[in-house]
Amino acid sequence: MTPPVTTSAPITPLTPTLQRVAQHLADDLTFREIATRTGLSAVTVRQYVRDIRESLHCPPRCKPPVIVHRLFAARQVAPPTTDRPTPKLSPEQQLLLQAVAEHSNPHDIAVAAKIAPADVRAAQDELLDKTGAANTTQLVVLAHAWGLLGTRSAATAESGASQ
């Protein structure tokens, strides 16, 4: 098991341009969709996302749900809201939710959620179904809107960089 690494380095505030791209990530848009909406090239969007990861102290290969979680936790984008009722999650589902928000690598998610690696996909699918989220990025957004994810993990470095 790779223990989470913490950093005491402050989060670098995002420039207005990076904040716009970050908000599009939080809106669950793909890089291509962000490029289309902003008029930026796909290469520029990818560079901006790398800059956002660096500002948030995220590993180079962390996935959008982890970036989005850190954006909300660090208050770098507008907090989400939703009219959807908060689902009742079991302690195991809450642990999985936290793991999905903090890790990209399925093995690291399994370790953090205390489940077998072979069970991660099925458990994630069950969590998506219970919350009505279309994917894990939307799950993280909804979880922040419901107040299910705190800011505790904002300084926790995501350990799933080796994919």
N, C-alpha and C positions, 0 to 999 in steps of 0.2 A: 504494500500500500504506500502510495506517495502522500505524505502529509501535506496539507495545504500550507502554502508559504504566505506569510503576511508581509505587507510593506507599510512602512510608516510614511513613505513619500506622499506628499499631498497630490491630489488629483489636479491636473492642469486644466484650468477652465477652457472650454471649447470656444473657438472663434465663432462669430455669427454664421459663417458658412458651414463650419463643422456642426454647429447646433442644428441647422436646417437638415443636413444629411442625417444626423443622429435622430431627429424627430421622424424622418421618413423610415429609418430602421425600426423605431418604436411603433410606427404605424404598420409594421410587418410587410414592408415593400422589399422586393428583391433588388439587387444592385442594378439590374437592367431597368426595372421600373423606376428606381430613383433617377437614373440617368435620363430616362424619357421625361419624367416630370420636371426635372431641374434644368434640362438642356445641357447637362454636363456629359462628357464622354464616359463610357464604362470604365476606362482606364483611370480617369480622374476620380470617379466614385470609389473605385477600389483603393486608390491612394488615400482618399479622405477617410475611408473606413479604417485603413491601417493607422492613420494619424489619430483617429478616435480611440482605437485600441491602445495605442501608446499613451495617450493622455490619461486613460483609465487604468493603466498598468495591467492590461490584459495580455496574455500570451498571443503570439502571432496567429495561431490556428484556432483560437476559441471561436465558437459559433455564435450566430446572432442572438439566441436567447441569453447567453452570458453577457454579451455586450449590452443588450437592452436592460438586463437586470442592473448592471453597474451604472448605466446612464440614469436610471430612476433612483437608485440608492445614493448616487453622488449628486442628485438633483441637477443634472446637466440638461435634462429635457423636461417639458411640462408633465406634471403627474397625470396619469390616466384616470379616466372615470368610466363607469359603465352603469347601465340600468339593470344588468343581469343580477339576479340574486346570488349572494355568496353561497356556494355549495358547502355542504357539511363533509369535510374530509377526515378520514381516519388519521391517526398519528402516523401510520406508515405512508399514507398518501402525502401528508404534509412534509415528511422527511424526503420523499421522492421529489416533491415540488421544489424544495430547497436545493436538492442535489442537481436537478435539471437547470436551475437558475445559476448555479455556481460552477458547473463542470460541463465540458464538451465531450470528453472521451467516455464512451459507454461503460468501460471498466471503472473509471473514477466515479461515475454516477452510481453504479452498483455498490461500490464500497461505501460511498457517502450515504446511500439510501438503505444500506444493510440488507441488500437482496442479492441473489445470485446473478452474475452477469447474463446468463441465458434468459433471465426473467425480466430484464430491463425493458425491452421493447413492448412486451405484453402489459407490463405495469404502466408504462407511459401511455399506451393506447387506452387503457382503462381510465387513467387520469384525464386524458383528453376528452374521452366520452362523457365522463362525469361532469366536467366543467363546461362542455360545449365548445371547447377551443379547437380550432382547425389544425393547429400545429403547436410546437413547443414555444415558439416566439410569442404567439398570441396567448398561450397559457401564462407565460411570465407577465405579459402586459395585464391580463385580467387579474392575476394574483396580486399585482401591485395595486390595481384599482380596488380590489376587495380588502386590501390591508393584510394579506396573507404572507407577504414577503417584507421583512424589515430591512433596515439599512445596515444591520450587523455585518453582513458579508461584503460590504462595499470595499473594505480594505483587504479582503481575502483574495490572494492570487489564485486564479483558476489553474488547476493542475493538469488539465487535459491537453496540453500543448503538443504532446507527442502522438499524433495520429498518423 
